[in-house]
């Protein structure tokens, strides 16, 4: 499998129908060679550190343009990935690309990092998630411990480093989710 991260650094307006069609044609070629592709377009679009950030209407239009081209081209083994950043410190104001006129969202009240992490986990792994989003095929976990400037704290996103935490995490996984570490996944 290939995870393709596309960063529209020239801006969302540069993601034209022609650009999207050319991408879809390349994906179809990869798919014809039995290479499935996850297309991670303009990740962390809710942040303030990328030129495509904090422009919801323009971002959604560009994402849809790419997705529609991929589906129209019959790149059947290509899947679009919606990849926002977690909500700590939202709306983000620490990056180079600050809030635009098209952006509006209420602040989250500065909840502590662990509370944000737990709330996010409950939302992403909710038992009814697949009923609400029937085409959902993957949840990608950010397995990393890092300082998050938005909450002025280290957020430990890992669930596999500590055996006790891993056990609790696995016990609360919904029935619809298949959990495996990368080594197990690659052996299948």
Secondary structure as GFF3:
##gff-version 3
##sequence-region A 1 188
A	DSSP	beta_strand	2	6	.	.	.	ID=ss1
A	DSSP	three_ten_helix	12	14	.	.	.	ID=ss2
A	DSSP	alpha_helix	17	32	.	.	.	ID=ss3
A	DSSP	beta_strand	37	41	.	.	.	ID=ss4
A	DSSP	alpha_helix	56	72	.	.	.	ID=ss5
A	DSSP	beta_strand	78	81	.	.	.	ID=ss6
A	DSSP	alpha_helix	113	124	.	.	.	ID=ss7
A	DSSP	alpha_helix	129	132	.	.	.	ID=ss8
A	DSSP	beta_strand	145	148	.	.	.	ID=ss9
A	DSSP	beta_strand	153	156	.	.	.	ID=ss10
A	DSSP	alpha_helix	163	171	.	.	.	ID=ss11
A	DSSP	alpha_helix	182	187	.	.	.	ID=ss12
###
